Amino acid sequence: MSTVRAPAIELRGVERTYRAGLPEAVPALRDIDWSIAPGEFVSVEGPSGCGKTTLLNLLGLLDAPTAGEVRWDGTPVGNRSDRERARLRLEGVGFIFQRFYLLPTLTALENVELPMRALRVPRAERTRRAGELLTEVGLHGKERAFPHQLSGGEEQRVAVARALANRPGLLLADEPTGELDSGNAGAILALLEKVRQDREATLVLVTHNPEVAGRARRHVTMRDGRIALDVRGA
């Protein structure tokens, strides 16, 4: 299983609205024109409800735009069928969420194996790789532990390992340190930076924390469903 190359990502005229049983559509994203080069580390900040998570979901093909196009390497992918988008996500995207979303009835090793099982990776290979990933994130010896037996920082490390299972070129992190203390948060961020550099992956990280955002090389601020500021660091 080879590493998936990080795609160049473009959003052209992208809008996303929701009805959620309301009489009028509620806009979450408005007329987004934006691009990300392969290998960038981008932080996305802004107040609650400004569209950060919606943007992340569109980048990672968890959601489809109401209008406009999401392109990978110039190819429209955002409006493909659910099945096609699921396959692209599985092969090319690693998601890291604030609340971990580990399956409580599976061990750490089994949680990391899940994405590889979906790609029908042979059992011996996925067990070997899951063990290697848990060692890489500092959890050697915890392979057989269940989520309730792990600390919050350890659970997030399992979630990071799971996100890397299929060697994605695009890593998307939604408040990945929001439920961690400062020590664990710093360790997770250092790990994500190392992974991005070692694998030449693209990392897009949503956060409310200015210190977390400060570690990125490019900083995006959102307001009212739009990109209000986009600054590249030195």
C-alpha positions as semicolon CSV with decimal commas, in nm:
position;residue;x (nm);y (nm);z (nm)
1;M;0,000;0,000;0,000
2;S;0,178;0,317;-0,119
3;T;0,132;0,669;0,014
4;V;-0,136;0,866;-0,170
5;R;0,013;1,185;-0,314
6;A;-0,131;1,503;-0,166
7;P;-0,364;1,659;-0,425
8;A;-0,379;2,023;-0,522
9;I;-0,722;2,131;-0,396
10;E;-0,940;2,405;-0,542
11;L;-1,280;2,539;-0,439
12;R;-1,449;2,742;-0,711
13;G;-1,767;2,938;-0,634
14;V;-1,849;2,693;-0,357
15;E;-2,163;2,745;-0,151
16;R;-2,329;2,523;0,108
17;T;-2,674;2,581;0,247
18;Y;-2,886;2,376;0,487
19;R;-3,259;2,362;0,545
20;A;-3,280;2,136;0,850
21;G;-3,658;2,160;0,850
22;L;-3,655;2,540;0,838
23;P;-3,874;2,734;0,595
24;E;-3,569;2,910;0,449
25;A;-3,224;2,776;0,361
26;V;-2,945;2,865;0,604
27;P;-2,615;2,952;0,432
28;A;-2,307;2,789;0,586
29;L;-2,057;2,878;0,312
30;R;-2,086;3,162;0,063
31;D;-1,905;3,193;-0,271
32;I;-1,571;3,038;-0,167
33;D;-1,284;3,064;-0,416
34;W;-0,978;2,910;-0,254
35;S;-0,693;2,671;-0,322
36;I;-0,439;2,466;-0,124
37;A;-0,106;2,350;-0,262
38;P;0,018;1,997;-0,190
39;G;0,208;1,973;0,138
40;E;0,077;2,292;0,298
41;F;-0,002;2,325;0,670
42;V;-0,310;2,549;0,697
43;S;-0,493;2,659;1,011
44;V;-0,857;2,766;0,989
45;E;-0,992;2,994;1,263
46;G;-1,309;3,188;1,328
47;P;-1,606;3,208;1,565
48;S;-1,849;2,922;1,616
49;G;-2,093;2,890;1,328
50;C;-1,873;3,067;1,075
51;G;-1,841;2,759;0,850
52;K;-1,508;2,606;0,956
53;T;-1,631;2,249;0,996
54;T;-1,846;2,273;0,684
55;L;-1,536;2,381;0,490
56;L;-1,341;2,085;0,627
57;N;-1,621;1,845;0,536
58;L;-1,624;1,972;0,178
59;L;-1,245;1,947;0,148
60;G;-1,261;1,587;0,267
61;L;-1,569;1,493;0,062
62;L;-1,782;1,417;0,367
63;D;-2,031;1,665;0,221
64;A;-2,113;1,800;-0,124
65;P;-2,148;2,168;-0,217
66;T;-2,487;2,317;-0,292
67;A;-2,321;2,517;-0,570
68;G;-1,973;2,539;-0,717
69;E;-1,699;2,279;-0,750
70;V;-1,442;2,106;-0,531
71;R;-1,147;1,990;-0,743
72;W;-0,852;1,764;-0,671
73;D;-0,567;1,814;-0,919
74;G;-0,807;1,998;-1,148
75;T;-1,067;1,719;-1,147
76;P;-1,414;1,793;-1,001
77;V;-1,477;1,552;-0,712
78;G;-1,719;1,728;-0,476
79;N;-2,038;1,640;-0,660
80;R;-1,962;1,277;-0,736
81;S;-2,190;1,005;-0,607
82;D;-2,182;0,913;-0,239
83;R;-2,007;0,588;-0,325
84;E;-1,738;0,757;-0,534
85;R;-1,672;1,019;-0,268
86;A;-1,653;0,748;-0,001
87;R;-1,388;0,565;-0,202
88;L;-1,183;0,882;-0,254
89;R;-1,204;0,960;0,119
90;L;-1,098;0,613;0,216
91;E;-0,798;0,615;-0,015
92;G;-0,682;0,973;0,018
93;V;-0,811;1,147;0,333
94;G;-0,736;1,104;0,702
95;F;-0,980;1,266;0,948
96;I;-0,892;1,352;1,309
97;F;-1,181;1,473;1,523
98;Q;-1,198;1,643;1,862
99;R;-1,408;1,364;2,017
100;F;-1,191;1,079;1,882
101;Y;-1,486;0,860;1,766
102;L;-1,315;0,534;1,856
103;L;-1,537;0,228;1,864
104;P;-1,562;0,130;2,232
105;T;-1,593;-0,244;2,166
106;L;-1,269;-0,259;1,965
107;T;-0,912;-0,252;2,092
108;A;-0,669;0,023;1,993
109;L;-0,520;-0,208;1,732
110;E;-0,861;-0,298;1,591
111;N;-0,966;0,068;1,572
112;V;-0,655;0,148;1,368
113;E;-0,719;-0,149;1,142
114;L;-1,071;-0,033;1,046
115;P;-0,983;0,185;0,743
116;M;-0,760;-0,091;0,607
117;R;-1,036;-0,348;0,650
118;A;-1,260;-0,124;0,439
119;L;-0,996;-0,139;0,162
120;R;-0,972;-0,516;0,207
121;V;-0,607;-0,509;0,306
122;P;-0,502;-0,864;0,404
123;R;-0,530;-0,931;0,776
124;A;-0,161;-0,993;0,840
125;E;-0,061;-0,672;0,663
126;R;-0,316;-0,453;0,838
127;T;-0,227;-0,598;1,180
128;R;0,141;-0,531;1,115
129;R;0,079;-0,178;0,996
130;A;-0,160;-0,096;1,281
131;G;0,103;-0,210;1,529
132;E;0,369;0,002;1,358
133;L;0,144;0,307;1,365
134;L;0,064;0,266;1,734
135;T;0,436;0,244;1,804
136;E;0,493;0,556;1,593
137;V;0,241;0,753;1,799
138;G;0,394;0,633;2,126
139;L;0,146;0,359;2,218
140;H;0,357;0,044;2,197
141;G;0,217;-0,197;2,455
142;K;-0,136;-0,049;2,434
143;E;-0,245;-0,247;2,129
144;R;-0,494;-0,460;2,322
145;A;-0,633;-0,179;2,536
146;F;-0,992;-0,069;2,486
147;P;-1,074;0,304;2,462
148;H;-1,211;0,319;2,819
149;Q;-0,872;0,196;2,942
150;L;-0,686;0,485;2,776
151;S;-0,636;0,847;2,876
152;G;-0,773;1,128;2,656
153;G;-0,429;1,189;2,510
154;E;-0,386;0,819;2,434
155;E;-0,727;0,801;2,269
156;Q;-0,637;1,092;2,044
157;R;-0,310;0,919;1,952
158;V;-0,510;0,612;1,848
159;A;-0,731;0,843;1,639
160;V;-0,422;0,989;1,471
161;A;-0,287;0,642;1,398
162;R;-0,625;0,541;1,251
163;A;-0,624;0,853;1,029
164;L;-0,284;0,747;0,890
165;A;-0,378;0,384;0,828
166;N;-0,429;0,414;0,451
167;R;-0,137;0,657;0,404
168;P;-0,352;0,957;0,305
169;G;-0,214;1,257;0,123
170;L;-0,464;1,490;0,293
171;L;-0,502;1,517;0,671
172;L;-0,801;1,708;0,809
173;A;-0,815;1,783;1,181
174;D;-1,121;1,939;1,347
175;E;-1,024;2,080;1,689
176;P;-0,794;1,779;1,750
177;T;-0,661;1,920;2,079
178;G;-0,984;2,071;2,210
179;E;-1,036;1,807;2,480
180;L;-0,670;1,763;2,577
181;D;-0,452;1,927;2,841
182;S;-0,165;2,147;2,724
183;G;0,095;1,870;2,749
184;N;-0,103;1,620;2,543
185;A;-0,211;1,893;2,300
186;G;0,150;1,989;2,232
187;A;0,247;1,627;2,178
188;I;-0,038;1,569;1,932
189;L;0,051;1,882;1,735
190;A;0,418;1,784;1,721
191;L;0,313;1,441;1,596
192;L;0,090;1,586;1,325
193;E;0,368;1,818;1,208
194;K;0,614;1,529;1,194
195;V;0,369;1,314;1,000
196;R;0,303;1,592;0,752
197;Q;0,674;1,647;0,691
198;D;0,769;1,280;0,675
199;R;0,487;1,191;0,436
200;E;0,475;1,523;0,246
201;A;0,105;1,536;0,328
202;T;-0,127;1,836;0,334
203;L;-0,260;1,927;0,680
204;V;-0,566;2,149;0,733
205;L;-0,644;2,210;1,099
206;V;-0,953;2,383;1,240
207;T;-0,899;2,543;1,580
208;H;-1,018;2,814;1,817
209;N;-0,677;2,823;1,986
210;P;-0,436;3,094;1,862
211;E;-0,136;2,901;1,996
212;V;-0,238;2,594;1,796
213;A;-0,302;2,802;1,484
214;G;0,037;2,968;1,526
215;R;0,215;2,645;1,439
216;A;0,079;2,650;1,082
217;R;0,252;2,822;0,791
218;R;-0,072;2,955;0,644
219;H;-0,357;3,110;0,842
220;V;-0,716;3,140;0,727
221;T;-0,982;3,330;0,920
222;M;-1,350;3,276;0,843
223;R;-1,644;3,507;0,905
224;D;-2,009;3,447;0,816
225;G;-1,937;3,160;0,579
226;R;-1,663;3,343;0,390
227;I;-1,285;3,347;0,399
228;A;-1,212;3,687;0,550
229;L;-0,833;3,657;0,574
230;D;-0,572;3,428;0,419
231;V;-0,213;3,490;0,527
232;R;0,101;3,290;0,451
233;G;0,377;3,296;0,709
234;A;0,748;3,313;0,648
